[in-house]
Amino acid sequence: MSTTKTGLDALPTPQESVLLLVDHQPFQFANLNSHEPTLVVNNVAGLAKTAKRSTSPRS
């Protein structure tokens, strides 16, 4: 019997998920040429705020 999940069943639930944010420092993006450093910082901040408001478990 196969336990392979497909479709929406294959997506992790909040209880099975983890969001790990590395210590983002502006100097890490100084030589970043693929994205604007301010955009990266703003996206990380937005992701952190969204995660804080989510129903995912916190430790």
Residue, then its C-alpha position, 0 to 999 in steps of 0.5 A: m500500500s502506497t502512502t504517497k500524498t498528491g494534490l493538496d494532501a501533499l502540502p504541509t500543514p501548519q503543525e508540520s511546518v517550520l519557518l526559520l529566519v537566518d540573522h539577516q544583516p544589511f552587509q550580507f546583501a552589499n554585493l547582491n546583484s540579483h535583488e535590491p538589498t532593500l527589497v530583500v530586507n522588506n520581504v524578510a520583514g513582511l514574511a516574519k510579520t505574517a508568520k507571527r500573525s499566523t496560526s502556526p505553533r510557536s516555540 
